[in-house]
Amino acid sequence: MAKLFFLSAGILCIHSAGSSVLIIFNSEHPTKPSQTVRERYPLSYGPLKMRCKTCALVTSSGQLTGSKRGGEIDRSECVIRTNDAPTAGHQQDVGQRTSLRVVAHSSLQRVLRSRQELLNASQDTVFIFWGPSSCMRQDGTGHVYNSLRLLNQLLPKLKVYIISRLKMLKFDELFKKETGIDRKSSNSWLSTGWFTMVIALELCDRTNVFGMVPPEFCRSPSHPSVPYHYYEPSGPDECSMYLSHERSRRGSHHRFITEKTVFANWARTLNIHFYQPDWKPWPTNS
């Protein structure tokens, strides 16, 4: 499996140019804004252009606390982080550089609250936001899209992207292909980790993942207890969170362990490597 799908052609850029907002789409022509919005904000089409030889994908896991992996992470050509995970105060363990930050629609407000660190001081960082189509609509009703457009007017040098509606469907299709599980009928939400891993595989020749446990880790009775987020030491336990979401059938939940099983399978044939904890996937049974 050389490539999962050509994701970069489905990244939409919101970029301020003078008083207008330039929105770069791709050749698949996603749903366009209403005529009124189009008149106010001229559109142009083109893919995201980003390529890295080596990437450090830094999770938000408490596994990174005390790891002293920061220098190793920062030596990577590109450093990828998720949601509102900070670096300030944690540089020794998680590094301080950020090339790309993948953010869920539900984390937008937390990112805005940390604007000074995550936005004002991150003019060289590429931000990719993902969310359901209802949040990303460009006809004036998509609240996340509207917020991002306003944000880009305030910070015109910020590189803000969203994932197209058609590519969002591709993420669902990929999940079903790899697991046999239909995301919607199983009441599952893909995690930001899922989006981030797939994006990394499209943009990076080699992906080094820091802080991701193997899929069987939390089912071991002797696993160490660490917080779900390294920056919330009093927050929920990581494995308790993983197991609770994996087992629940009521409401919508992430399938963290299922996703990690897929990542382990990919690592058998793709250039993915796991650190802190350091592990390799079990070989397939012949």
C-alpha positions in Angstrom: 0.0 0.0 0.0 2.1 2.9 -1.3 -0.5 5.6 -0.7 -3.8 5.6 1.1 -5.2 8.4 -1.1 -4.0 11.7 -2.4 -5.1 13.8 0.5 -3.2 17.0 -0.4 -5.6 17.6 -3.3 -8.5 17.8 -0.8 -7.0 20.5 1.4 -8.7 23.8 1.2 -6.7 26.9 2.1 -8.2 30.1 3.6 -5.7 32.9 2.9 -6.2 36.6 3.2 -5.0 38.7 0.4 -5.7 42.4 1.0 -9.4 42.8 1.8 -10.4 39.4 0.2 -10.0 35.8 1.3 -8.5 33.5 -1.2 -9.7 29.9 -0.8 -7.6 27.3 -2.5 -9.5 24.2 -3.4 -8.6 21.3 -5.6 -9.8 20.0 -9.0 -12.6 17.9 -7.5 -14.6 21.1 -7.0 -16.2 20.8 -3.6 -19.4 22.6 -2.7 -18.9 26.3 -3.3 -20.1 29.2 -1.3 -23.3 31.1 -2.2 -23.1 33.6 -5.0 -23.1 36.5 -2.5 -20.1 35.0 -0.6 -18.3 34.2 -3.9 -18.7 37.8 -5.0 -17.2 39.1 -1.7 -14.4 36.5 -1.5 -12.9 35.5 -4.9 -11.9 31.8 -5.2 -8.9 30.1 -6.7 -8.1 26.4 -7.0 -5.0 24.4 -6.2 -3.6 21.7 -3.9 -1.7 22.0 -0.6 2.0 21.9 -1.4 4.0 20.5 1.5 6.5 17.6 1.6 8.8 16.4 4.4 11.5 13.7 4.4 11.1 13.1 8.1 8.2 14.0 10.4 7.8 13.8 14.1 4.2 13.2 14.9 3.9 14.3 18.5 0.8 12.9 20.3 -0.7 14.6 23.3 -0.2 11.5 25.5 1.1 11.5 29.1 3.6 8.9 27.9 5.7 11.9 26.9 6.0 13.3 30.4 9.6 13.0 31.5 10.7 11.5 28.2 13.3 14.2 27.3 12.5 13.5 23.6 12.3 17.2 22.8 15.7 17.6 21.1 15.1 14.4 19.0 11.6 15.7 18.0 12.9 19.2 17.0 15.7 17.7 14.8 13.0 16.3 12.5 12.4 18.2 9.2 8.7 18.7 10.1 7.0 18.5 13.5 3.3 17.7 13.6 1.1 18.3 16.6 -2.6 18.1 17.3 -5.4 20.3 18.7 -4.3 22.7 21.4 -1.4 20.7 22.7 1.2 23.3 24.0 4.9 23.3 23.9 5.6 26.1 26.4 6.8 24.5 29.7 7.1 21.1 28.0 9.9 21.7 25.5 12.3 19.2 27.1 9.8 16.4 26.5 7.9 17.4 23.4 10.2 20.0 21.6 9.3 23.5 20.7 9.0 23.5 16.9 5.6 23.1 15.1 5.4 22.7 11.3 1.9 21.5 11.1 -1.0 21.4 13.6 -4.1 19.3 12.9 -7.1 20.6 14.8 -10.6 19.2 15.4 -13.6 21.4 15.0 -14.4 20.8 18.7 -10.9 22.2 19.7 -11.2 25.5 17.8 -12.3 27.5 20.9 -9.4 26.0 23.0 -7.0 27.0 20.3 -8.4 30.5 20.2 -8.1 30.7 24.0 -4.4 29.9 23.6 -4.0 32.3 20.8 -0.8 34.0 22.1 1.2 30.8 22.0 -0.6 28.7 19.3 -1.5 31.5 16.8 0.4 34.7 17.3 3.7 33.0 17.7 3.0 30.4 15.0 3.1 32.4 11.8 5.2 29.6 10.1 2.9 26.8 11.2 0.4 25.3 8.9 -3.0 24.7 10.5 -5.4 22.0 9.1 -8.9 22.0 10.6 -11.3 19.1 10.2 -15.0 18.8 11.0 -18.3 17.6 9.8 -19.8 19.4 6.8 -22.3 21.2 8.9 -19.5 23.1 10.7 -17.5 23.8 7.5 -20.3 25.0 5.2 -19.3 28.1 3.2 -22.8 29.5 2.8 -22.7 31.5 6.0 -24.1 28.7 8.2 -20.8 26.9 9.0 -19.7 28.3 12.3 -16.2 26.8 12.3 -15.6 28.0 8.7 -16.9 31.5 9.6 -14.6 31.6 12.7 -11.6 30.6 10.6 -12.4 33.2 8.0 -12.5 35.9 10.6 -9.4 34.6 12.3 -7.5 34.9 9.0 -8.6 38.5 8.6 -7.1 39.2 12.1 -3.9 37.2 11.4 -3.5 37.4 7.6 -0.1 35.6 7.6 -1.6 32.5 9.3 -1.7 29.5 7.1 -5.2 28.0 7.7 -6.5 25.0 5.8 -9.6 22.9 6.1 -10.3 19.4 4.7 -12.8 19.3 1.8 -16.2 17.5 2.2 -15.2 14.9 -0.3 -12.0 14.1 1.5 -13.9 13.8 4.7 -15.9 11.0 3.1 -12.6 9.4 2.0 -11.5 9.2 5.7 -14.7 7.4 6.5 -14.2 5.0 3.5 -10.6 4.3 4.6 -11.8 3.5 8.2 -14.3 1.0 6.8 -11.9 -0.5 4.4 -9.3 -1.1 7.1 -11.6 -2.2 9.9 -14.8 -3.5 8.2 -16.7 -1.2 10.5 -19.0 1.5 9.2 -18.2 4.6 11.2 -21.8 6.0 11.3 -23.7 2.9 12.0 -21.3 2.0 14.8 -21.7 5.4 16.4 -18.0 6.1 16.0 -16.2 9.4 15.6 -12.8 9.3 13.9 -10.2 10.8 16.3 -7.9 13.7 15.5 -5.1 11.1 15.7 -6.7 9.2 12.8 -6.7 12.4 10.6 -3.2 13.3 11.7 -1.7 9.9 10.9 -3.3 9.8 7.4 -2.2 13.3 6.7 1.4 12.5 7.9 1.5 9.5 5.6 0.6 11.7 2.6 3.1 14.4 3.4 6.1 12.6 5.0 8.5 10.0 3.6 9.2 8.8 7.1 6.8 9.3 10.1 8.2 9.0 13.6 5.3 8.8 16.1 6.0 9.9 19.7 3.8 8.9 22.6 1.5 6.4 20.9 1.1 3.0 22.7 0.6 -0.3 20.9 -3.0 -1.5 20.5 -2.7 -4.2 23.2 -1.0 -1.9 25.7 -4.1 -1.0 27.8 -5.4 -4.5 28.0 -2.3 -5.6 30.0 -3.0 -5.5 33.8 0.5 -4.2 34.5 0.4 -1.1 32.2 1.6 2.1 33.8 -1.0 4.8 34.6 -0.4 8.1 32.8 -2.7 11.1 32.1 -4.5 11.2 28.8 -2.8 14.5 28.0 0.8 15.4 29.1 -0.3 19.0 29.7 -3.2 18.0 32.0 -1.4 15.9 34.7 -4.6 15.8 36.9 -6.8 14.8 33.9 -8.3 11.4 33.1 -6.2 8.3 32.8 -5.1 7.5 29.3 -6.0 3.8 29.3 -9.3 4.4 31.1 -10.2 6.8 28.3 -9.2 4.4 25.5 -11.0 1.5 27.0 -14.2 3.4 27.8 -14.5 4.8 24.3 -13.6 1.5 22.7 -16.3 -0.5 24.6 -19.1 2.0 24.5 -22.0 1.4 22.1 -24.2 4.3 23.2 -23.7 7.7 21.8 -20.7 8.6 19.6 -17.2 7.7 20.7 -13.7 7.4 19.3 -12.4 3.9 18.7 -8.8 4.6 19.9 -7.7 1.0 20.1 -9.2 0.0 16.8 -7.4 2.9 15.2 -4.1 1.9 16.8 -4.5 -1.6 15.4 -4.8 -0.1 12.0 -1.7 2.0 12.5 0.2 -1.0 13.6 -0.9 -2.8 10.5 0.2 0.1 8.3 3.6 0.2 10.1 4.3 -3.3 8.8 4.6 -2.0 5.2 4.8 1.8 5.5 7.7 3.9 6.9 6.1 4.5 10.3 8.0 4.1 13.6 6.9 4.4 17.2 8.8 5.9 20.1 8.0 6.6 23.8 7.1 3.9 24.2 9.4 2.3 21.6 7.7 -0.6 19.9 7.3 -2.4 16.6 4.2 -4.2 15.4 4.1 -8.0 15.7 4.9 -9.7 12.4 1.8 -11.1 10.6 1.1 -14.8 10.9 2.3 -16.6 7.8 
